[in-house]
Amino acid sequence: MNRSSFQRTFSSVLALGLAITPAIAQNANYAPGDLVLFFQQEGGAKTVYANLGNAATVFRGAAAGPDAANKVNFLNIGTELTSAFGAGWPSDPSIYAGLAGVWGTSTSSNVLQDGDPHRTLYVSSPRNSVGTVGQANSAAWDFSSAAIAMSAGATNISSQNNRLETLYATAVAVSPTADSMIDDQNPFLTTGIQGTAFGAFEGGVQQVGTAGTFGTFGAAGSVEFALDLYRILAKHTITSQVAGALRIGSYEGTVTVNSSGQVSFIAQGAAASAYDTWIGTFISLTAPADKLPTADPDDDGATNLEEFGFGGDPTHAANRGVRLIRTVDADGDSEPDLTLTLEVRSGATFTAVDGDLAATSIDGITYRIEGSTDLVNWDSPVSEVNALGVGSPSAGYVFKTFRLNAGNGLHGKGFLRASVAQP
């Protein structure tokens, strides 16, 4: 994410006509107002800064919006986390992560920046548990009676993030604690107890790591950290500003980090679909394009949506789910029948539709089972019979068996096919 910072050049002309321009180190990958994800290890020697992009235009609810598309695995900081804390960082309970961003520290101007007054704070509150994806699971910050503390918070957030701007040239930086403000602005009172972050946020804005995973968080899959992001307004009466309560945090979404260092953002209101939750369990799929319903990352001819519908594995070409074609007496008349047994999502109920069998929407998808006697016209009636599955279905699935009515006794050709779609 390359972004040109505001650059200032000071010059003075000496009597001899020489222009002197002092060098001011600035990071072209950072601009005031960007949201920084930061990590520290209690008692450690290094910290990590990771610029996630403009807080207002990328993460604010009015921009991202309820039900907006999530940003899954949009940044990988695994290399930097390993460099700072070692390969075992995902299960290290001494590592803390937080979020903070601010455009400026003054409230004297009514000028807006990306719809926000200058001293609008973006900070995290540690999520307590997975809870409901798309909703907050932490306490919102409330400065309704503490405007002075909010001013201190703006100043100190700016000071912390300024180190990324002035000392480094990349969007993600590993910093010696001597060059970092993270320890100063996010102190520990005693072992495992955070102080008042940025001089304003009592108890700290950071979440501590755990020896195991934090849990499965919607489209982000299994994650190590989950930080609820809040926007806090210092003013709320400026014409054309993006609305919000005065000095009370509004939940914008949740930033997560998985064990590979992949960062994701799950927007507020964007409750995870069953498909998102399912595809998130396949941690080897890291490219967002490989997680799309239309993608086929294992090149087995089945899309992710088909793998989801029929219990397959999008990362292994040999596993497309259970699909059994059998000739067996399925209706008790001692005549063999052509049958198709499938794994389908639990709760799927099939009814007749123009001779076919269709399942009403379940987990965001619909099924259709069709029959044919010539592979040209798919209008030969199909019926559901007692399930003839083998073994136990996968979690979240059940076996369903379908019979081609015209195949009773197998006196001619018969064919069955199944499809899945998003309504």
C-alpha positions in Angstrom: 0.0 0.0 0.0 2.0 3.0 -1.2 0.8 6.3 -0.2 2.5 9.7 -0.5 2.8 11.4 2.8 2.5 15.2 3.0 6.0 16.4 2.5 7.4 19.7 3.7 10.6 21.2 2.4 12.2 24.1 4.4 14.8 26.1 2.8 16.8 29.2 3.6 19.0 31.2 1.2 22.4 32.2 2.6 24.2 35.3 1.5 26.2 33.2 -0.9 23.0 32.0 -2.6 23.1 28.4 -1.4 19.8 26.7 -0.5 19.9 24.4 2.4 17.1 21.8 2.7 17.2 19.7 5.9 16.3 16.1 5.4 13.1 14.9 7.0 12.7 11.2 7.1 9.1 10.2 6.2 7.6 6.9 5.3 5.8 6.9 2.0 3.8 3.9 3.1 2.2 5.8 6.0 0.0 8.9 6.3 -1.7 10.5 9.4 -5.1 8.9 9.7 -3.9 5.4 8.9 -4.8 2.6 11.2 -1.8 0.8 12.8 -1.9 -2.7 14.1 0.9 -3.0 16.7 2.4 -5.9 18.8 4.5 -5.9 21.9 5.9 -8.7 24.0 6.0 -8.0 27.7 9.6 -7.7 28.6 10.6 -8.2 25.0 13.2 -6.4 23.0 11.2 -5.7 19.8 7.8 -4.4 18.7 5.9 -4.6 15.4 4.1 -1.8 13.6 1.8 -2.7 10.7 0.0 0.0 8.7 -3.5 -1.3 7.6 -4.6 1.7 5.5 -6.7 4.7 6.0 -8.9 4.2 9.1 -11.9 6.3 7.8 -12.1 5.1 4.2 -11.2 1.5 4.7 -12.6 0.6 8.1 -15.3 3.1 9.1 -18.8 1.7 9.1 -20.3 4.3 6.9 -17.6 3.4 4.3 -17.4 -0.4 4.8 -21.0 -0.5 5.9 -23.2 -3.3 7.3 -23.1 -6.4 5.1 -20.1 -5.0 3.2 -17.6 -7.5 1.7 -15.1 -8.5 4.3 -11.3 -8.0 3.7 -10.0 -11.5 4.1 -6.2 -12.1 4.3 -5.5 -8.6 2.9 -2.0 -8.4 4.6 0.5 -11.0 5.7 2.8 -10.0 8.6 3.9 -13.5 9.5 7.6 -12.8 8.6 7.8 -9.7 10.7 6.1 -11.4 13.7 8.5 -14.3 13.5 11.4 -12.0 13.2 10.3 -10.0 16.3 9.0 -12.8 18.6 10.2 -16.2 17.1 8.4 -19.0 15.3 6.3 -19.7 18.4 4.5 -16.3 18.5 1.0 -17.7 17.7 0.9 -19.6 21.0 2.9 -17.1 23.1 0.7 -15.7 25.9 3.2 -12.8 26.5 2.4 -11.1 23.2 -0.2 -8.3 23.0 -1.8 -6.8 20.0 -3.8 -3.5 19.5 -5.1 -1.0 17.0 -4.9 2.8 16.9 -5.2 5.6 14.4 -5.9 9.4 14.4 -5.7 12.1 11.8 -4.8 15.0 14.1 -4.9 16.2 17.6 -6.8 19.5 17.3 -10.5 20.3 17.6 -10.2 24.0 16.9 -10.9 23.5 13.2 -14.1 22.4 11.6 -12.3 21.0 8.5 -13.1 17.3 7.9 -10.6 14.7 6.8 -12.4 11.8 4.9 -15.6 12.8 6.7 -14.1 12.8 10.2 -13.2 15.7 12.4 -9.4 15.8 12.9 -9.4 14.3 16.4 -11.4 11.3 15.7 -9.9 8.2 17.3 -9.9 4.7 16.0 -8.8 2.2 18.7 -9.3 -1.4 19.6 -11.0 -3.0 22.6 -10.0 -6.7 23.2 -12.7 -9.0 22.1 -13.8 -11.4 24.9 -14.8 -14.4 22.8 -15.8 -15.2 19.3 -19.4 -14.4 20.1 -21.5 -13.3 17.1 -19.5 -12.5 14.1 -20.3 -9.0 12.8 -21.2 -7.8 16.3 -19.0 -6.4 19.1 -18.0 -8.7 21.9 -16.2 -6.1 24.0 -16.9 -3.0 26.0 -17.2 0.2 23.9 -15.0 3.1 25.0 -16.9 5.9 26.6 -15.4 9.4 27.1 -18.7 11.2 27.4 -17.5 12.8 30.6 -13.8 12.8 29.9 -12.9 15.1 27.0 -9.5 15.8 28.4 -8.6 12.1 28.5 -9.6 11.9 24.8 -7.3 14.7 24.0 -4.4 12.9 25.7 -5.3 9.8 23.7 -5.2 11.6 20.4 -1.8 13.1 21.2 -0.3 9.8 22.3 -1.7 7.8 19.4 -0.1 10.3 17.1 3.2 10.0 18.9 3.2 6.3 18.7 2.3 6.0 15.1 4.7 8.9 14.2 7.6 6.4 14.9 6.4 4.3 11.9 6.2 7.4 9.8 9.6 8.9 10.6 11.9 6.0 11.4 10.9 3.4 8.8 10.4 3.1 5.1 8.0 0.2 4.9 4.3 -0.4 5.8 5.3 -3.2 8.3 8.3 -2.6 10.6 10.1 -4.5 13.3 11.3 -2.0 15.8 13.7 -2.3 18.7 12.0 -1.1 21.8 14.4 1.8 22.0 13.0 3.1 18.7 9.4 2.4 19.6 6.7 4.3 21.5 4.6 1.2 21.9 6.0 0.3 25.3 5.6 3.9 26.5 2.0 4.3 25.3 0.9 0.7 26.2 2.6 0.0 29.5 2.3 -2.9 31.9 1.7 -2.2 35.6 2.6 -5.7 36.7 3.0 -9.0 34.9 0.0 -9.6 32.6 -1.8 -6.4 33.6 -2.0 -3.5 31.1 -1.9 0.1 32.3 -3.8 3.0 30.8 -3.0 3.0 27.1 -2.3 6.3 25.4 -3.0 8.0 28.8 -6.7 7.5 28.2 -7.8 3.9 27.8 -7.8 2.3 31.2 -6.8 -1.3 31.2 -5.3 -1.1 27.7 -6.5 -1.5 24.2 -4.6 -4.7 23.5 -5.6 -8.3 23.5 -3.2 -10.9 24.9 -2.3 -14.0 23.0 -3.2 -17.5 24.2 -1.5 -20.9 24.1 -4.3 -22.1 21.8 -6.3 -20.4 19.1 -8.8 -17.6 19.9 -11.4 -19.5 17.8 -13.0 -19.6 14.3 -14.1 -16.2 13.3 -16.3 -16.3 10.2 -14.6 -15.8 6.8 -11.3 -15.2 8.6 -11.3 -18.9 9.8 -9.2 -19.9 12.8 -7.5 -16.8 14.4 -5.1 -16.0 17.1 -6.2 -12.4 17.8 -9.6 -10.7 17.3 -9.7 -6.9 18.0 -12.9 -5.0 18.0 -12.4 -1.6 16.3 -14.2 1.5 17.6 -14.5 5.0 16.2 -14.7 7.8 18.8 -15.8 11.4 17.7 -14.4 14.5 19.4 -17.1 16.6 17.6 -20.4 15.6 16.1 -22.0 18.8 14.8 -19.8 19.6 11.8 -21.7 19.9 8.5 -21.3 16.9 6.2 -19.3 14.8 8.7 -20.0 11.1 9.0 -22.4 10.9 11.9 -21.8 9.3 15.3 -22.3 9.7 19.0 -20.1 12.3 20.8 -17.1 10.7 22.6 -18.7 7.2 22.7 -17.1 4.5 20.6 -19.1 3.0 17.7 -18.2 -0.6 16.7 -16.8 -0.6 13.1 -15.8 -4.3 12.7 -13.1 -6.8 13.9 -9.5 -7.1 12.8 -8.1 -10.6 13.1 -4.7 -12.2 12.8 -4.3 -16.0 12.1 -1.4 -18.3 12.9 0.2 -17.5 9.6 0.2 -13.8 10.2 -2.7 -13.1 7.8 -4.7 -10.1 8.7 -8.4 -9.9 8.0 -11.2 -7.4 8.7 -14.8 -8.6 9.3 -17.1 -5.6 8.8 -19.7 -4.7 11.4 -23.1 -6.2 10.5 -21.4 -8.7 8.2 -22.5 -11.9 9.9 -20.6 -14.8 8.5 -22.5 -17.0 6.1 -22.3 -20.8 6.5 -20.2 -20.8 3.3 -17.8 -18.2 4.7 -17.4 -20.2 7.9 -16.8 -23.4 6.0 -14.3 -22.0 3.5 -12.4 -20.3 6.4 -11.6 -23.7 7.9 -9.3 -24.5 5.0 -6.3 -22.5 6.2 -4.1 -23.5 3.2 -6.4 -21.3 1.1 -4.8 -17.9 1.6 -5.5 -16.0 -1.6 -8.9 -14.3 -1.5 -9.6 -15.4 -5.1 -9.2 -19.1 -4.1 -12.0 -18.6 -1.5 -14.6 -17.4 -3.9 -17.7 -19.7 -4.5 -16.8 -19.9 -8.2 -13.1 -20.8 -7.6 -11.7 -24.3 -8.0 -8.3 -24.2 -6.2 -7.7 -27.9 -6.3 -8.5 -28.2 -10.1 -10.9 -31.1 -9.7 -13.6 -29.7 -11.8 -15.9 -28.9 -8.8 -16.3 -25.3 -7.7 -16.0 -24.3 -4.0 -19.7 -23.9 -3.9 -20.2 -27.5 -5.2 -17.7 -28.7 -2.7 -19.6 -26.9 0.1 -22.9 -28.2 -1.1 -21.8 -31.8 -1.3 -19.3 -32.1 1.5 -16.1 -32.0 -0.5 -12.7 -30.6 0.3 -11.6 -27.6 -1.9 -8.0 -28.3 -1.2 -7.9 -32.0 -2.2 -8.9 -33.1 -5.7 -9.6 -36.6 -4.6 -12.4 -35.5 -2.2 -15.5 -34.1 -3.9 -17.8 -35.4 -1.3 -19.9 -38.6 -1.2 -21.6 -39.3 -4.5 -22.7 -42.9 -4.9 -24.5 -44.3 -7.9 -26.2 -47.6 -7.1 -28.7 -50.1 -8.6 -30.7 -51.3 -5.6 -34.3 -52.0 -4.8 -35.1 -48.6 -3.2 -39.0 -48.8 -3.1 -39.6 -52.4 -1.9 -41.0 -53.8 -5.1 -38.1 -56.3 -5.6 -37.0 -54.5 -8.8 -33.7 -52.7 -9.0 -33.7 -48.9 -9.1 -31.1 -46.3 -10.2 -30.2 -44.3 -7.2 -27.9 -41.4 -6.3 -26.7 -40.9 -2.7 -25.2 -37.5 -1.7 -24.0 -35.6 1.3 -26.0 -32.4 1.6 -26.3 -29.7 4.2 -28.2 -30.7 7.3 -31.7 -29.4 7.2 -32.1 -29.6 3.4 -35.7 -30.6 2.6 -36.5 -31.7 -1.0 -39.9 -31.2 -2.7 -41.1 -31.9 -6.3 -40.7 -29.0 -8.7 -41.7 -29.8 -12.4 -40.7 -33.5 -11.9 -37.3 -32.6 -10.4 -36.6 -32.5 -6.7 -35.4 -29.2 -5.3 -34.4 -28.1 -1.8 -35.5 -24.7 -0.5 -32.6 -22.4 0.4 -30.5 -23.9 3.2 -27.3 -22.2 4.4 -27.5 -19.8 1.5 -27.7 -22.4 -1.3 -30.3 -24.4 -3.2 -30.1 -28.0 -4.5 -31.7 -29.5 -7.6 -31.9 -33.2 -8.5 -32.8 -34.0 -12.1 -33.5 -37.2 -14.0 -33.2 -38.2 -17.7 -33.6 -41.2 -19.9 -31.6 -39.8 -22.9 -29.1 -37.2 -21.5 -31.0 -34.6 -23.6 -34.2 -33.9 -21.7 -33.8 -33.6 -18.0 -37.5 -33.9 -17.1 -37.8 -37.5 -16.0 -39.4 -37.6 -12.5 -37.2 -38.2 -9.4 -38.2 -39.1 -5.9 -36.5 -39.2 -2.5 -36.1 -42.6 -0.8 -34.6 -43.8 2.4 -30.9 -42.7 2.7 -28.4 -45.3 1.6 -25.2 -43.6 2.8 -22.1 -45.4 3.8 -20.6 -44.6 7.3 -21.2 -41.3 8.9 -21.7 -38.0 7.1 -19.4 -35.1 7.7 -20.3 -32.6 10.5 -23.1 -30.3 9.3 -24.2 -32.8 6.6 -26.7 -35.6 6.1 -27.0 -38.4 3.5 -29.9 -38.1 1.0 -30.7 -40.8 -1.6 -32.7 -40.1 -4.8 -34.4 -42.5 -7.2 -35.1 -42.2 -10.9 -38.7 -43.3 -11.2 -38.3 -44.3 -14.8 -35.4 -46.5 -13.8 -37.5 -49.0 -11.9 -36.5 -52.4 -13.1 -33.7 -50.8 -15.3 -35.6 -51.6 -18.5 -33.8 -48.7 -20.4 -31.3 -46.0 -20.0 -31.4 -43.8 -16.9 -29.4 -40.8 -15.6 -29.4 -38.7 -12.5 -27.6 -35.4 -11.8 -27.3 -33.0 -8.9 -26.5 -29.3 -8.8 -26.2 -26.5 -6.3 -26.6 -22.8 -6.7 -26.9 -19.6 -4.7 -30.4 -18.1 -4.9 
